[in-house]
Amino acid sequence: MATKARARNSRTKRTLREAVKAFNQAVAAGKPAEIAKTQAEAISAIDTAAKKAIIHKNKAARQKAALSAKAKAAGAKPVKAAAKKAIAKKPVGRKTAPKKPVAKKTK
């Protein structure tokens, strides 16, 4: 059980590091389109690692802010964060209790 979790965690960490390295290489190359693409991938990898509790959520926020600042300094357009999908709520319909049959009056 622990070995499966360790393998999953190390795979997620590796993906995170690779995404951040790719972003840093894109910044060094200075191509705005590539910077924007790799920034989105790096942010996604950071969010995934934070969601799986591999890194702390505050560390994830700090890393994403640093990526954005570096991209802005390199002259790339800011990447918009993907909006969370709103969960559609089912309409609340009132269920009325079935009416009881009226007892017949006896004379």
N, CA, C and O atoms as CSV, one atom per row, in Angstrom:
chain,resi,resn,atom,element,x,y,z
A,1,MET,N,N,0.829,-1.191,0.000
A,1,MET,CA,C,0.000,0.000,0.000
A,1,MET,C,C,0.874,1.256,0.000
A,1,MET,O,O,0.667,2.166,-0.803
A,2,ALA,N,N,1.837,1.294,0.895
A,2,ALA,CA,C,2.695,2.473,0.988
A,2,ALA,C,C,3.582,2.594,-0.256
A,2,ALA,O,O,3.926,3.702,-0.666
A,3,THR,N,N,3.952,1.458,-0.853
A,3,THR,CA,C,4.800,1.525,-2.038
A,3,THR,C,C,4.042,2.106,-3.219
A,3,THR,O,O,4.621,2.823,-4.035
A,4,LYS,N,N,2.740,1.802,-3.320
A,4,LYS,CA,C,1.929,2.378,-4.390
A,4,LYS,C,C,1.828,3.893,-4.214
A,4,LYS,O,O,1.959,4.651,-5.176
A,5,ALA,N,N,1.596,4.319,-2.985
A,5,ALA,CA,C,1.473,5.753,-2.707
A,5,ALA,C,C,2.795,6.457,-2.973
A,5,ALA,O,O,2.821,7.561,-3.517
A,6,ARG,N,N,3.890,5.813,-2.588
A,6,ARG,CA,C,5.201,6.417,-2.814
A,6,ARG,C,C,5.471,6.582,-4.300
A,6,ARG,O,O,5.989,7.609,-4.740
A,7,ALA,N,N,5.113,5.556,-5.071
A,7,ALA,CA,C,5.313,5.625,-6.526
A,7,ALA,C,C,4.458,6.735,-7.133
A,7,ALA,O,O,4.919,7.478,-7.999
A,8,ARG,N,N,3.220,6.842,-6.678
A,8,ARG,CA,C,2.314,7.877,-7.199
A,8,ARG,C,C,2.834,9.268,-6.832
A,8,ARG,O,O,2.826,10.179,-7.660
A,9,ASN,N,N,3.283,9.423,-5.588
A,9,ASN,CA,C,3.782,10.722,-5.135
A,9,ASN,C,C,5.052,11.121,-5.887
A,9,ASN,O,O,5.208,12.277,-6.280
A,10,SER,N,N,5.955,10.167,-6.085
A,10,SER,CA,C,7.199,10.500,-6.776
A,10,SER,C,C,6.929,10.829,-8.241
A,10,SER,O,O,7.608,11.678,-8.818
A,11,ARG,N,N,5.951,10.170,-8.843
A,11,ARG,CA,C,5.585,10.466,-10.232
A,11,ARG,C,C,5.014,11.881,-10.341
A,11,ARG,O,O,5.323,12.614,-11.280
A,12,THR,N,N,4.177,12.255,-9.368
A,12,THR,CA,C,3.589,13.598,-9.378
A,12,THR,C,C,4.656,14.657,-9.149
A,12,THR,O,O,4.641,15.707,-9.791
A,13,LYS,N,N,5.586,14.383,-8.232
A,13,LYS,CA,C,6.686,15.324,-7.982
A,13,LYS,C,C,7.560,15.483,-9.219
A,13,LYS,O,O,7.975,16.593,-9.554
A,14,ARG,N,N,7.837,14.372,-9.897
A,14,ARG,CA,C,8.663,14.400,-11.102
A,14,ARG,C,C,7.977,15.239,-12.180
A,14,ARG,O,O,8.625,16.053,-12.839
A,15,THR,N,N,6.678,15.047,-12.360
A,15,THR,CA,C,5.915,15.818,-13.345
A,15,THR,C,C,5.973,17.301,-13.015
A,15,THR,O,O,6.118,18.139,-13.905
A,16,LEU,N,N,5.860,17.618,-11.736
A,16,LEU,CA,C,5.925,19.005,-11.283
A,16,LEU,C,C,7.286,19.624,-11.616
A,16,LEU,O,O,7.359,20.717,-12.178
A,17,ARG,N,N,8.342,18.927,-11.268
A,17,ARG,CA,C,9.683,19.455,-11.521
A,17,ARG,C,C,9.944,19.626,-13.019
A,17,ARG,O,O,10.529,20.623,-13.443
A,18,GLU,N,N,9.508,18.646,-13.817
A,18,GLU,CA,C,9.720,18.732,-15.266
A,18,GLU,C,C,8.965,19.914,-15.863
A,18,GLU,O,O,9.479,20.603,-16.744
A,19,ALA,N,N,7.742,20.147,-15.381
A,19,ALA,CA,C,6.944,21.256,-15.903
A,19,ALA,C,C,7.580,22.601,-15.563
A,19,ALA,O,O,7.615,23.505,-16.397
A,20,VAL,N,N,8.078,22.728,-14.342
A,20,VAL,CA,C,8.714,23.986,-13.929
A,20,VAL,C,C,10.020,24.195,-14.693
A,20,VAL,O,O,10.331,25.321,-15.083
A,21,LYS,N,N,10.788,23.123,-14.912
A,21,LYS,CA,C,12.031,23.239,-15.685
A,21,LYS,C,C,11.738,23.652,-17.125
A,21,LYS,O,O,12.458,24.471,-17.696
A,22,ALA,N,N,10.681,23.088,-17.714
A,22,ALA,CA,C,10.307,23.440,-19.085
A,22,ALA,C,C,9.912,24.918,-19.158
A,22,ALA,O,O,10.235,25.608,-20.125
A,23,PHE,N,N,9.215,25.391,-18.132
A,23,PHE,CA,C,8.828,26.807,-18.082
A,23,PHE,C,C,10.072,27.690,-18.001
A,23,PHE,O,O,10.174,28.691,-18.710
A,24,ASN,N,N,11.013,27.318,-17.138
A,24,ASN,CA,C,12.235,28.114,-16.997
A,24,ASN,C,C,13.045,28.145,-18.300
A,24,ASN,O,O,13.644,29.167,-18.636
A,25,GLN,N,N,13.063,27.025,-19.029
A,25,GLN,CA,C,13.769,26.988,-20.309
A,25,GLN,C,C,13.060,27.880,-21.331
A,25,GLN,O,O,13.714,28.541,-22.137
A,26,ALA,N,N,11.730,27.901,-21.299
A,26,ALA,CA,C,10.973,28.750,-22.221
A,26,ALA,C,C,11.231,30.223,-21.927
A,26,ALA,O,O,11.335,31.035,-22.846
A,27,VAL,N,N,11.333,30.570,-20.642
A,27,VAL,CA,C,11.627,31.957,-20.263
A,27,VAL,C,C,13.023,32.334,-20.752
A,27,VAL,O,O,13.243,33.442,-21.241
A,28,ALA,N,N,13.965,31.398,-20.614
A,28,ALA,CA,C,15.328,31.669,-21.075
A,28,ALA,C,C,15.371,31.849,-22.597
A,28,ALA,O,O,16.145,32.655,-23.113
A,29,ALA,N,N,14.527,31.087,-23.309
A,29,ALA,CA,C,14.477,31.202,-24.770
A,29,ALA,C,C,13.802,32.504,-25.187
A,29,ALA,O,O,14.125,33.068,-26.232
A,30,GLY,N,N,12.863,32.982,-24.368
A,30,GLY,CA,C,12.218,34.265,-24.631
A,30,GLY,C,C,11.095,34.223,-25.644
A,30,GLY,O,O,10.782,35.248,-26.251
A,31,LYS,N,N,10.473,33.059,-25.847
A,31,LYS,CA,C,9.355,32.953,-26.789
A,31,LYS,C,C,8.039,33.082,-26.018
A,31,LYS,O,O,7.695,32.189,-25.244
A,32,PRO,N,N,7.303,34.170,-26.215
A,32,PRO,CA,C,6.076,34.402,-25.442
A,32,PRO,C,C,5.018,33.304,-25.572
A,32,PRO,O,O,4.359,32.958,-24.591
A,33,ALA,N,N,4.856,32.755,-26.779
A,33,ALA,CA,C,3.843,31.704,-26.963
A,33,ALA,C,C,4.225,30.451,-26.178
A,33,ALA,O,O,3.378,29.814,-25.552
A,34,GLU,N,N,5.505,30.108,-26.221
A,34,GLU,CA,C,5.978,28.925,-25.508
A,34,GLU,C,C,5.936,29.160,-23.992
A,34,GLU,O,O,5.653,28.240,-23.224
A,35,ILE,N,N,6.217,30.385,-23.575
A,35,ILE,CA,C,6.159,30.717,-22.147
A,35,ILE,C,C,4.746,30.520,-21.630
A,35,ILE,O,O,4.545,29.924,-20.572
A,36,ALA,N,N,3.760,31.022,-22.379
A,36,ALA,CA,C,2.367,30.909,-21.941
A,36,ALA,C,C,1.935,29.448,-21.855
A,36,ALA,O,O,1.251,29.052,-20.910
A,37,LYS,N,N,2.336,28.646,-22.848
A,37,LYS,CA,C,1.949,27.231,-22.866
A,37,LYS,C,C,2.573,26.474,-21.694
A,37,LYS,O,O,1.891,25.732,-20.987
A,38,THR,N,N,3.879,26.671,-21.498
A,38,THR,CA,C,4.555,25.944,-20.421
A,38,THR,C,C,4.135,26.457,-19.048
A,38,THR,O,O,4.156,25.706,-18.073
A,39,GLN,N,N,3.754,27.731,-18.967
A,39,GLN,CA,C,3.264,28.263,-17.691
A,39,GLN,C,C,1.956,27.581,-17.312
A,39,GLN,O,O,1.755,27.215,-16.154
A,40,ALA,N,N,1.067,27.410,-18.288
A,40,ALA,CA,C,-0.203,26.743,-18.015
A,40,ALA,C,C,0.025,25.305,-17.559
A,40,ALA,O,O,-0.645,24.827,-16.644
A,41,GLU,N,N,0.973,24.615,-18.199
A,41,GLU,CA,C,1.282,23.235,-17.811
A,41,GLU,C,C,1.883,23.179,-16.410
A,41,GLU,O,O,1.559,22.288,-15.626
A,42,ALA,N,N,2.757,24.130,-16.098
A,42,ALA,CA,C,3.389,24.154,-14.776
A,42,ALA,C,C,2.356,24.448,-13.691
A,42,ALA,O,O,2.382,23.835,-12.624
A,43,ILE,N,N,1.454,25.378,-13.961
A,43,ILE,CA,C,0.411,25.704,-12.984
A,43,ILE,C,C,-0.490,24.498,-12.754
A,43,ILE,O,O,-0.889,24.219,-11.624
A,44,SER,N,N,-0.805,23.791,-13.824
A,44,SER,CA,C,-1.621,22.587,-13.695
A,44,SER,C,C,-0.910,21.533,-12.844
A,44,SER,O,O,-1.532,20.898,-11.992
A,45,ALA,N,N,0.380,21.350,-13.074
A,45,ALA,CA,C,1.155,20.370,-12.297
A,45,ALA,C,C,1.231,20.781,-10.825
A,45,ALA,O,O,1.160,19.931,-9.937
A,46,ILE,N,N,1.372,22.068,-10.571
A,46,ILE,CA,C,1.421,22.564,-9.191
A,46,ILE,C,C,0.086,22.325,-8.501
A,46,ILE,O,O,0.044,21.870,-7.358
A,47,ASP,N,N,-1.010,22.633,-9.200
A,47,ASP,CA,C,-2.338,22.424,-8.625
A,47,ASP,C,C,-2.596,20.949,-8.328
A,47,ASP,O,O,-3.184,20.608,-7.301
A,48,THR,N,N,-2.155,20.085,-9.227
A,48,THR,CA,C,-2.336,18.644,-9.017
A,48,THR,C,C,-1.568,18.181,-7.784
A,48,THR,O,O,-2.088,17.416,-6.972
A,49,ALA,N,N,-0.331,18.645,-7.650
A,49,ALA,CA,C,0.486,18.251,-6.493
A,49,ALA,C,C,-0.126,18.767,-5.199
A,49,ALA,O,O,-0.091,18.077,-4.181
A,50,ALA,N,N,-0.687,19.973,-5.226
A,50,ALA,CA,C,-1.313,20.533,-4.022
A,50,ALA,C,C,-2.585,19.769,-3.688
A,50,ALA,O,O,-2.878,19.520,-2.518
A,51,LYS,N,N,-3.346,19.395,-4.722
A,51,LYS,CA,C,-4.592,18.677,-4.496
A,51,LYS,C,C,-4.329,17.306,-3.874
A,51,LYS,O,O,-5.113,16.829,-3.053
A,52,LYS,N,N,-3.218,16.676,-4.270
A,52,LYS,CA,C,-2.856,15.360,-3.738
A,52,LYS,C,C,-2.050,15.459,-2.449
A,52,LYS,O,O,-1.563,14.450,-1.939
A,53,ALA,N,N,-1.907,16.677,-1.920
A,53,ALA,CA,C,-1.197,16.938,-0.661
A,53,ALA,C,C,0.274,16.541,-0.735
A,53,ALA,O,O,0.867,16.143,0.268
A,54,ILE,N,N,0.854,16.649,-1.915
A,54,ILE,CA,C,2.279,16.381,-2.059
A,54,ILE,C,C,3.062,17.634,-1.704
A,54,ILE,O,O,4.153,17.557,-1.139
A,55,ILE,N,N,2.494,18.796,-2.040
A,55,ILE,CA,C,3.038,20.059,-1.559
A,55,ILE,C,C,1.909,20.800,-0.858
A,55,ILE,O,O,0.736,20.562,-1.144
A,56,HIS,N,N,2.253,21.680,0.042
A,56,HIS,CA,C,1.256,22.439,0.797
A,56,HIS,C,C,0.591,23.462,-0.107
A,56,HIS,O,O,1.213,23.962,-1.044
A,57,LYS,N,N,-0.660,23.773,0.165
A,57,LYS,CA,C,-1.395,24.704,-0.705
A,57,LYS,C,C,-0.771,26.096,-0.719
A,57,LYS,O,O,-0.826,26.786,-1.737
A,58,ASN,N,N,-0.182,26.515,0.395
A,58,ASN,CA,C,0.470,27.827,0.416
A,58,ASN,C,C,1.742,27.827,-0.437
A,58,ASN,O,O,2.064,28.822,-1.087
A,59,LYS,N,N,2.452,26.712,-0.424
A,59,LYS,CA,C,3.637,26.597,-1.265
A,59,LYS,C,C,3.227,26.624,-2.730
A,59,LYS,O,O,3.906,27.225,-3.562
A,60,ALA,N,N,2.119,25.972,-3.039
A,60,ALA,CA,C,1.618,25.973,-4.416
A,60,ALA,C,C,1.277,27.391,-4.855
A,60,ALA,O,O,1.611,27.797,-5.968
A,61,ALA,N,N,0.618,28.136,-3.991
A,61,ALA,CA,C,0.252,29.517,-4.318
A,61,ALA,C,C,1.505,30.370,-4.516
A,61,ALA,O,O,1.561,31.205,-5.420
A,62,ARG,N,N,2.497,30.154,-3.672
A,62,ARG,CA,C,3.744,30.910,-3.772
A,62,ARG,C,C,4.474,30.592,-5.082
A,62,ARG,O,O,5.004,31.487,-5.740
A,63,GLN,N,N,4.493,29.309,-5.449
A,63,GLN,CA,C,5.162,28.909,-6.690
A,63,GLN,C,C,4.439,29.475,-7.910
A,63,GLN,O,O,5.076,29.924,-8.863
A,64,LYS,N,N,3.120,29.450,-7.876
A,64,LYS,CA,C,2.357,29.975,-9.007
A,64,LYS,C,C,2.556,31.482,-9.148
A,64,LYS,O,O,2.640,31.997,-10.263
A,65,ALA,N,N,2.632,32.182,-8.030
A,65,ALA,CA,C,2.876,33.622,-8.068
A,65,ALA,C,C,4.263,33.914,-8.637
A,65,ALA,O,O,4.437,34.860,-9.405
A,66,ALA,N,N,5.237,33.108,-8.264
A,66,ALA,CA,C,6.600,33.294,-8.778
A,66,ALA,C,C,6.645,33.028,-10.284
A,66,ALA,O,O,7.327,33.741,-11.021
A,67,LEU,N,N,5.920,32.005,-10.742
A,67,LEU,CA,C,5.867,31.720,-12.176
A,67,LEU,C,C,5.247,32.890,-12.932
A,67,LEU,O,O,5.746,33.295,-13.982
A,68,SER,N,N,4.159,33.427,-12.394
A,68,SER,CA,C,3.474,34.544,-13.049
A,68,SER,C,C,4.369,35.770,-13.114
A,68,SER,O,O,4.420,36.458,-14.134
A,69,ALA,N,N,5.073,36.040,-12.025
A,69,ALA,CA,C,5.968,37.198,-11.999
A,69,ALA,C,C,7.090,37.033,-13.012
A,69,ALA,O,O,7.462,37.985,-13.699
A,70,LYS,N,N,7.631,35.816,-13.104
A,70,LYS,CA,C,8.720,35.557,-14.044
A,70,LYS,C,C,8.226,35.678,-15.482
A,70,LYS,O,O,8.935,36.204,-16.341
A,71,ALA,N,N,7.017,35.194,-15.746
A,71,ALA,CA,C,6.445,35.279,-17.095
A,71,ALA,C,C,6.158,36.729,-17.463
A,71,ALA,O,O,6.381,37.141,-18.601
A,72,LYS,N,N,5.668,37.494,-16.509
A,72,LYS,CA,C,5.371,38.905,-16.761
A,72,LYS,C,C,6.653,39.677,-17.049
A,72,LYS,O,O,6.685,40.532,-17.934
A,73,ALA,N,N,7.704,39.375,-16.301
A,73,ALA,CA,C,8.985,40.044,-16.518
A,73,ALA,C,C,9.568,39.689,-17.880
A,73,ALA,O,O,10.291,40.483,-18.482
A,74,ALA,N,N,9.243,38.472,-18.370
A,74,ALA,CA,C,9.757,38.044,-19.670
A,74,ALA,C,C,8.923,38.619,-20.812
A,74,ALA,O,O,9.301,38.511,-21.979
A,75,GLY,N,N,7.791,39.228,-20.473
A,75,GLY,CA,C,6.976,39.872,-21.495
A,75,GLY,C,C,5.864,39.017,-22.060
A,75,GLY,O,O,5.291,39.360,-23.094
A,76,ALA,N,N,5.548,37.923,-21.416
A,76,ALA,CA,C,4.464,37.058,-21.885
A,76,ALA,C,C,3.131,37.571,-21.361
A,76,ALA,O,O,3.068,38.212,-20.312
A,77,LYS,N,N,2.067,37.281,-22.103
A,77,LYS,CA,C,0.739,37.686,-21.657
A,77,LYS,C,C,0.330,36.806,-20.494
A,77,LYS,O,O,0.662,35.620,-20.470
A,78,PRO,N,N,-0.391,37.370,-19.518
A,78,PRO,CA,C,-0.785,36.565,-18.365
A,78,PRO,C,C,-1.760,35.461,-18.748
A,78,PRO,O,O,-2.639,35.645,-19.590
A,79,VAL,N,N,-1.582,34.312,-18.109
A,79,VAL,CA,C,-2.449,33.166,-18.344
A,79,VAL,C,C,-3.623,33.257,-17.378
A,79,VAL,O,O,-3.439,33.420,-16.172
A,80,LYS,N,N,-4.818,33.152,-17.917
A,80,LYS,CA,C,-6.002,33.184,-17.052
A,80,LYS,C,C,-6.182,31.822,-16.410
A,80,LYS,O,O,-6.026,30.786,-17.056
A,81,ALA,N,N,-6.511,31.844,-15.135
A,81,ALA,CA,C,-6.750,30.592,-14.433
A,81,ALA,C,C,-8.066,30.003,-14.912
A,81,ALA,O,O,-9.030,30.725,-15.170
A,82,ALA,N,N,-8.092,28.708,-15.024
A,82,ALA,CA,C,-9.315,28.044,-15.464
A,82,ALA,C,C,-10.374,28.176,-14.381
A,82,ALA,O,O,-10.126,27.882,-13.212
A,83,ALA,N,N,-11.531,28.611,-14.778
A,83,ALA,CA,C,-12.622,28.784,-13.821
A,83,ALA,C,C,-13.154,27.419,-13.419
A,83,ALA,O,O,-13.286,26.518,-14.247
A,84,LYS,N,N,-13.452,27.286,-12.159
A,84,LYS,CA,C,-14.005,26.028,-11.680
A,84,LYS,C,C,-15.434,25.900,-12.192
A,84,LYS,O,O,-16.198,26.865,-12.215
A,85,LYS,N,N,-15.769,24.696,-12.595
A,85,LYS,CA,C,-17.110,24.467,-13.105
A,85,LYS,C,C,-18.091,24.443,-11.938
A,85,LYS,O,O,-17.871,23.772,-10.929
A,86,ALA,N,N,-19.165,25.186,-12.100
A,86,ALA,CA,C,-20.185,25.194,-11.063
A,86,ALA,C,C,-20.991,23.912,-11.158
A,86,ALA,O,O,-21.383,23.484,-12.244
A,87,ILE,N,N,-21.225,23.324,-10.036
A,87,ILE,CA,C,-21.999,22.100,-10.001
A,87,ILE,C,C,-23.473,22.472,-10.093
A,87,ILE,O,O,-23.987,23.250,-9.288
A,88,ALA,N,N,-24.131,21.907,-11.077
A,88,ALA,CA,C,-25.550,22.220,-11.268
A,88,ALA,C,C,-26.357,21.562,-10.157
A,88,ALA,O,O,-26.268,20.358,-9.920
A,89,LYS,N,N,-27.131,22.378,-9.499
A,89,LYS,CA,C,-27.962,21.852,-8.420
A,89,LYS,C,C,-29.281,21.383,-8.994
A,89,LYS,O,O,-29.841,22.002,-9.899
A,90,LYS,N,N,-29.763,20.286,-8.459
A,90,LYS,CA,C,-31.049,19.770,-8.905
A,90,LYS,C,C,-32.142,20.660,-8.330
A,90,LYS,O,O,-32.046,21.099,-7.184
A,91,PRO,N,N,-33.174,20.928,-9.112
A,91,PRO,CA,C,-34.252,21.751,-8.584
A,91,PRO,C,C,-34.934,21.030,-7.422
A,91,PRO,O,O,-35.211,19.832,-7.472
A,92,VAL,N,N,-35.182,21.793,-6.407
A,92,VAL,CA,C,-35.797,21.213,-5.224
A,92,VAL,C,C,-37.308,21.249,-5.420
A,92,VAL,O,O,-37.931,22.310,-5.370
A,93,GLY,N,N,-37.870,20.096,-5.639
A,93,GLY,CA,C,-39.322,20.011,-5.805
A,93,GLY,C,C,-39.924,19.467,-4.525
A,93,GLY,O,O,-39.434,18.496,-3.949
A,94,ARG,N,N,-40.973,20.098,-4.102
A,94,ARG,CA,C,-41.603,19.617,-2.870
A,94,ARG,C,C,-42.436,18.397,-3.187
A,94,ARG,O,O,-43.269,18.404,-4.094
A,95,LYS,N,N,-42.201,17.381,-2.441
A,95,LYS,CA,C,-42.987,16.172,-2.608
A,95,LYS,C,C,-44.126,16.231,-1.595
A,95,LYS,O,O,-43.910,16.337,-0.388
A,96,THR,N,N,-45.316,16.159,-2.114
A,96,THR,CA,C,-46.462,16.187,-1.211
A,96,THR,C,C,-46.827,14.757,-0.851
A,96,THR,O,O,-46.734,13.845,-1.673
A,97,ALA,N,N,-47.230,14.588,0.353
A,97,ALA,CA,C,-47.623,13.268,0.813
A,97,ALA,C,C,-48.923,12.878,0.105
A,97,ALA,O,O,-49.809,13.711,-0.087
A,98,PRO,N,N,-49.025,11.621,-0.274
A,98,PRO,CA,C,-50.271,11.210,-0.937
A,98,PRO,C,C,-51.461,11.373,0.019
A,98,PRO,O,O,-51.384,11.085,1.213
A,99,LYS,N,N,-52.551,11.844,-0.568
A,99,LYS,CA,C,-53.736,12.086,0.267
A,99,LYS,C,C,-54.335,10.768,0.704
A,99,LYS,O,O,-54.410,9.805,-0.060
A,100,LYS,N,N,-54.757,10.752,1.948
A,100,LYS,CA,C,-55.384,9.549,2.472
A,100,LYS,C,C,-56.827,9.515,1.993
A,100,LYS,O,O,-57.488,10.549,1.902
A,101,PRO,N,N,-57.303,8.328,1.690
A,101,PRO,CA,C,-58.706,8.246,1.257
A,101,PRO,C,C,-59.632,8.657,2.406
A,101,PRO,O,O,-59.413,8.321,3.569
A,102,VAL,N,N,-60.656,9.387,2.030
A,102,VAL,CA,C,-61.600,9.868,3.038
A,102,VAL,C,C,-62.490,8.699,3.445
A,102,VAL,O,O,-63.009,7.966,2.604
A,103,ALA,N,N,-62.652,8.546,4.766
A,103,ALA,CA,C,-63.484,7.457,5.272
A,103,ALA,C,C,-64.933,7.765,4.967
A,103,ALA,O,O,-65.377,8.906,5.089
A,104,LYS,N,N,-65.667,6.739,4.568
A,104,LYS,CA,C,-67.073,6.919,4.251
A,104,LYS,C,C,-67.857,7.060,5.542
A,104,LYS,O,O,-67.608,6.375,6.534
A,105,LYS,N,N,-68.814,7.975,5.488
A,105,LYS,CA,C,-69.655,8.185,6.673
A,105,LYS,C,C,-70.770,7.138,6.690
A,105,LYS,O,O,-71.387,6.847,5.665
A,106,THR,N,N,-71.003,6.600,7.834
A,106,THR,CA,C,-72.079,5.628,7.968
A,106,THR,C,C,-73.287,6.300,8.569
A,106,THR,O,O,-73.148,7.113,9.482
A,107,LYS,N,N,-74.499,5.974,8.070
A,107,LYS,CA,C,-75.712,6.589,8.581
A,107,LYS,C,C,-76.420,5.773,9.568
A,107,LYS,O,O,-77.463,6.185,10.076
